[in-house]
Amino acid sequence: MKFETLMLRGLFIACLAVCGLIFGAMVTTTPASVRLAGSHSLRTILLAAPSSCALPPDGVMCAQLGTASPLNG
């Protein structure tokens, strides 16, 4: 009975330590968006922006049909 109790206590302490480390990392990490918004350099903001728009100029998204599609003919 002593061995099982010791193993359970050790597992509990290990899990508590891992959870504490994860929580500490979440609290102290600054997201990239906050760092980008906090920088006053226009060059930094422009480098992080995408070089092309995700939508075509007309704004209509066309789905591409794959080779396994029954609509492909």
N, C-alpha and C positions, 0 to 999 in steps of 0.2 A: 504494500500500500504506500510505503514511503517513496518508492521509485516513481510510481504513477503521479503522485502529488508533486514531486519535484519536476517531472517532465511537463506537467500542465502549467505549473507556475513559470517555468522557463519559456514555454511557448507563449504564455500570456505576456510576459515581459518583452519577448522578441516582437510580438505583434504590436504591442503598445509603442515600442521604439520605432518600428517602421511607420506606423500611423503618424507618430509625432514628426518624423522626418518629412513625410509627404505633406503634412499640414504646414510645416515650416517653409517648405519649398513653395507651396501655393501662396502663402502670405507674403513672402519676400520677393517673389518674381514680379517684374514689371512687364506687362504685355508689350509687344512691338508697336501696337497702335498708340499706346500712351507715350512711348518713347518718341514716336514719329510726330505726334501732336505737340509734344513738349519742345521739340527742336524748332528753332527759329530760322533755320536755313531753308530757303526755297529749293536749293539744289537737292537736299535730302528728300524733300517731299516729291519732287519731280522724278527722282531716280526710283522711288518706290511705286510710282504710278505705272499702270500698264501702258505699253507703247501703242496698243491698238484697242479699239472698242470691241467689246464682246458681241455686240449686235451689229448686223449689217446696216448701212445707211437708211434703208427703208424701214427698218425695225421689225421685219418679218423673219422669224426663225424657220428654216426649212430642215426637217429631219432627213438624214441620209438613210436610205434603205440599204441594209446589209445584203450579202449574197444569199443568206439563208431565209430571206423574207419571202412569203408567198405572193406578195405584191410585186415582186421583181420581174415577173413574167416568166 
